[in-house]
């Protein structure tokens, strides 16, 4: 800003006031320069707002296969689960239900104790039921086993066709299929929805592996024929007839001899 003073109309100032007036104008010019140098304020509409960060997606169902593989001693059971697609069934069930599952996983030593070819002799449906027989359709902690009523229902279906009995004693949990009996030896995993317990024997259901029938009793040896007794009725009649003939002949001989000797 420029101010022009005409020499003709310039007022006469007191010499003492001139320094104050000069200081005033310097301050005024400084304030004006600061105002013009500032950038214009941004309007509220131009202010950028950050979009809210979406929450992380919920974790999926527990991967039981990965848990068993990580444990490292359940390869036989894992192969059966994959072959029968039980792993897919468990994923779907855990994703759609809050009941959870409880699994009794036989270790590899348990499978090596089975009769060779026992599982291989089952058809596809029986293999599926065999694997499902080791899984309960709800989550059970160790303390929950004390409140169960037997027989316990499994994923294999009816508890009458595939009965499973679970009993507790102190800190021991015993599982019985009717043909095999084993105890929980270790807790592999638990997360309030999935419980996986290790067992040292394969749970063999009676419906799929019926016990072998008892061996027939050895046949009794045939009795030796009595040399004195007749072999059959016809031979008995022949002997009796011969005896009578002999008697008659003997009597006739005595009669004839008496006649000859009588003078």
VENTAHU-V929034 format. One record per residue. PHI is phi in whole degrees, -180 to 180 (none if undefined). OMEGA is omega in degrees with one decimal (NA if undefined). Layout:
phi: [PHI	PHI]
omega: [OMEGA	OMEGA]
//
This chain:
phi: [none	-118	-122	-111	-120	-75	-62	-70	-108	-66	-74	-87	-108	-70	-57	-71	-84	-60	-61	-68	-67	-65	-64	-61	-67	-64	-66	-64	-66	-65	-64	-66	-65	-65	-68	-74	-80	-70	-77	-64	-69	-76	-74	-60	-69	-81	-70	-81	-110	-79	-70	-64	-78	-67	-67	-64	-63	-64	-67	-75	-61	-64	-88	-68	-63	-64	-65	-68	-66	-66	-65	89	-135	-131	-66	-64	-69	-64	-61	-67	-63	-72	-65	-96	63	-68	-62	-67	-62	-66	-61	-66	-67	-69	-79	-112	-138	-106	-73	77	-141	-130	-120	-104	-97	-74	-78	-65	-65	-65	-71	-69	-84	-72	-64	-58	82	-65	-74	-65	-78	-81	-82	-62	-65	-68	-64	-61	-65	-62	-70	-63	-65	-92	-131	-100	-83	-160	-80	-136	-84	-60	-71	-69	-64	-73	-105	-78	-113	-94	-77	-94	-82	-115	-69	-69	127	-58	-74	-80	-79	-126	-73	-129	-114	-125	-128	-126	-150	57	-103	-104	-120	-107	-119	-131	-103	101	-106	-130	-134	-146	-124	-69	-99	-166	-97	-80	-162	-156	-143	73	-129	-124	-127	-122	-116	-90	-126	-95	-135	-77	-80	-101	-77	-64	-67	-95	-128	-64	-63	-66	-64	-62	-66	-65	-67	-62	-67	-74	-65	-68	-69	-68	-64	-76	-65	-85	-72	-65	-72	-153	-68	-66	-67	-64	-65	-63	-64	-64	-66	-63	-64	-66	-63	-63	-64	-65	-64	-64	-69	-65	-66	-64	-66	-64	-65	-68	-68	-69	-80	-85	-70]
omega: [-178.8	179.1	-179.3	178.5	175.5	-179.7	-177.3	-175.4	-179.0	-178.9	177.7	-177.8	178.3	-179.2	179.6	-177.1	-175.2	178.7	179.4	179.7	179.0	177.2	178.7	-179.0	176.3	177.5	179.6	179.4	178.2	178.5	-180.0	180.0	177.4	-179.9	-177.9	-178.3	-178.8	177.2	-179.6	-179.4	178.3	178.4	179.8	-177.5	-177.4	-179.2	-179.4	177.5	179.8	177.9	179.4	179.8	-179.6	178.5	179.1	-179.9	-180.0	179.1	-179.7	179.3	179.4	-179.8	-177.0	179.9	-179.8	178.5	-179.8	178.1	178.9	177.8	169.6	-177.9	-178.4	-175.4	-179.8	-180.0	178.0	178.8	178.6	178.8	179.6	-178.2	-179.6	-179.5	175.4	178.1	176.4	178.3	-179.8	178.7	179.9	-178.5	179.4	-179.1	-175.0	-176.7	177.4	-179.0	-179.3	179.5	172.0	-174.5	170.8	-173.0	175.4	177.9	-176.1	177.4	178.3	179.2	179.2	179.4	179.0	174.6	-177.6	178.0	-177.1	179.8	-179.8	179.9	-179.9	173.4	-174.0	-179.5	-179.1	176.2	177.3	179.4	179.1	178.9	-179.2	-179.9	-179.5	-173.8	175.9	-175.1	175.6	-179.0	178.9	172.7	-179.9	-180.0	-180.0	-178.2	-178.2	-176.2	-176.7	170.9	-176.6	-1.7	-177.2	179.8	178.7	176.9	179.7	177.5	-172.5	177.9	174.8	179.5	-179.8	-177.6	176.4	-177.0	179.6	178.8	-179.8	176.3	-174.2	179.5	-177.6	176.8	-177.6	-179.5	-177.3	177.5	-174.9	176.5	178.5	177.5	-178.9	179.5	175.4	-178.0	-176.0	172.6	-177.4	-175.0	172.0	179.6	179.7	174.1	180.0	175.3	179.7	-178.8	179.3	174.7	-174.5	177.5	175.9	177.7	-175.1	179.8	-178.7	-175.5	-178.7	-179.4	-179.4	179.8	-180.0	179.0	179.7	180.0	179.9	179.4	179.4	-178.0	179.3	179.7	178.8	179.8	177.0	179.7	178.7	-178.2	-179.1	-176.2	177.6	-177.7	178.1	-175.4	-177.3	179.3	176.9	178.5	-179.9	-179.1	179.4	-179.7	177.9	179.8	179.3	179.2	-179.9	178.8	-178.4	179.9	179.4	179.0	179.1	179.6	177.6	179.9	179.3	-179.9	178.5	179.6	-178.4	-176.3	179.7	-180.0	NA]
//
